Amino acid sequence: MLADTMGNAAEEGAGSAPVVESSMERYRGPVFRVRTDLLRYADGHRFACDVVEHPGSVAIAAMRGEGELLLVRQYRHPLRATMWEIPAGKCEPGETPLEGAARELAEETGYRAARVELLTSVAMTPGFCDEVLHLVRARDLTPGAQALDDDERIEVRAVTLEEGMAMVARGEIADAKTLLALLWVGMR
């Protein structure tokens, strides 16, 4: 889906894509896989490229009323930090980004959305990972109970766009998907 919007590198003068000569799986876990591809350009140059295969993710700009965005605060072990972010999660097999966004919003915040719409899809770290994040706006929210996983401890807070941007300026929000959501929603 993202490739359709980004264009073909060869068409845009960046040269032809290299040929994949071989691929070897290095790791398979519950969330992602890692492989090493051996690539060859048309001029014969070969190189190895490590790739993290990710099923994709959804992030939800959930609007409570006209001007409040829902944030969640949770511990992120790779950074050893508790962070404010918009609700998000990985895509499940067979689920559309809109279905995944509605599910993740309900699980993490308890809110159900009457309306969800895809805002954009972005490559998060295209230098080594194929993850595409789908940013979805959710509106007409109805509160309910969270359905957290055993390892989740999530606090929910609604902020105005101005409060969210002030949190960014103070260093309280440092998450890329949340920054993108604040900018995207703020422009509309």
NORDABEL-V804158 format. One record per backbone hydrogen bond with DSSP energy under -0.5 kcal/mol. NH is the residue of the N-H (numbers start at 1). CO is the residue of the C=O. E is the energy in kcal/mol with one decimal. If there is no record, write none. Layout:
nh: (NH & NH)
co: (CO & CO)
e: (E & E)
This chain:
nh: (5 & 5 & 6 & 7 & 12 & 13 & 14 & 19 & 21 & 21 & 22 & 24 & 26 & 27 & 29 & 33 & 34 & 35 & 36 & 37 & 37 & 38 & 39 & 39 & 40 & 41 & 44 & 47 & 49 & 51 & 52 & 53 & 53 & 54 & 55 & 57 & 58 & 59 & 60 & 61 & 61 & 62 & 63 & 63 & 64 & 64 & 65 & 68 & 69 & 70 & 71 & 72 & 73 & 74 & 74 & 76 & 77 & 79 & 80 & 80 & 81 & 83 & 83 & 84 & 85 & 87 & 89 & 91 & 95 & 100 & 101 & 102 & 103 & 104 & 105 & 106 & 107 & 108 & 109 & 110 & 110 & 111 & 112 & 114 & 114 & 115 & 117 & 119 & 120 & 122 & 124 & 124 & 128 & 129 & 130 & 133 & 134 & 134 & 135 & 135 & 136 & 136 & 137 & 138 & 139 & 142 & 147 & 152 & 155 & 157 & 159 & 161 & 164 & 165 & 166 & 167 & 168 & 169 & 170 & 171 & 172 & 173 & 179 & 180 & 181 & 182 & 183 & 184 & 185 & 186 & 187 & 188 & 188)
co: (1 & 2 & 2 & 3 & 8 & 10 & 9 & 40 & 19 & 38 & 38 & 36 & 34 & 34 & 32 & 53 & 27 & 51 & 24 & 35 & 49 & 22 & 37 & 47 & 19 & 45 & 41 & 39 & 37 & 35 & 128 & 33 & 51 & 52 & 31 & 132 & 89 & 134 & 87 & 59 & 136 & 60 & 61 & 138 & 62 & 68 & 63 & 64 & 159 & 62 & 157 & 85 & 155 & 72 & 83 & 81 & 75 & 76 & 76 & 77 & 76 & 74 & 81 & 172 & 72 & 60 & 58 & 56 & 92 & 96 & 97 & 98 & 99 & 100 & 101 & 102 & 103 & 104 & 105 & 105 & 106 & 105 & 142 & 139 & 140 & 139 & 137 & 135 & 135 & 133 & 122 & 131 & 125 & 125 & 52 & 122 & 57 & 132 & 120 & 133 & 59 & 134 & 117 & 61 & 115 & 112 & 107 & 149 & 73 & 71 & 69 & 67 & 160 & 161 & 162 & 163 & 164 & 165 & 166 & 168 & 167 & 167 & 175 & 176 & 177 & 178 & 179 & 180 & 181 & 182 & 183 & 184 & 185)
e: (-0.7 & -1.0 & -1.7 & -1.6 & -1.2 & -1.2 & -2.2 & -3.1 & -0.8 & -2.9 & -1.2 & -2.4 & -3.4 & -1.8 & -2.2 & -2.0 & -2.6 & -2.5 & -2.6 & -0.5 & -2.8 & -2.7 & -0.6 & -3.2 & -2.1 & -2.7 & -2.2 & -2.0 & -2.5 & -3.1 & -3.2 & -3.1 & -0.6 & -0.6 & -0.7 & -2.2 & -2.9 & -2.4 & -3.0 & -0.6 & -3.3 & -1.3 & -0.7 & -3.1 & -0.6 & -3.0 & -0.8 & -1.2 & -3.6 & -2.4 & -3.6 & -3.6 & -2.5 & -0.5 & -2.0 & -3.6 & -0.6 & -1.0 & -0.8 & -1.0 & -1.6 & -2.8 & -0.5 & -0.8 & -2.7 & -0.5 & -2.2 & -2.8 & -1.9 & -2.8 & -2.4 & -2.1 & -2.3 & -2.9 & -2.6 & -2.0 & -2.7 & -2.8 & -2.4 & -0.8 & -1.2 & -0.6 & -2.5 & -1.0 & -1.6 & -1.9 & -2.3 & -3.1 & -1.4 & -2.6 & -0.6 & -1.4 & -1.8 & -2.2 & -2.3 & -2.9 & -2.7 & -0.5 & -2.7 & -0.7 & -3.0 & -0.6 & -3.0 & -1.9 & -3.0 & -2.6 & -2.1 & -1.8 & -2.0 & -2.5 & -2.5 & -0.9 & -2.6 & -2.4 & -2.1 & -2.2 & -1.8 & -2.4 & -1.9 & -1.6 & -2.8 & -1.0 & -2.3 & -2.6 & -2.1 & -2.5 & -2.4 & -3.0 & -2.9 & -1.9 & -1.5 & -0.7 & -0.8)
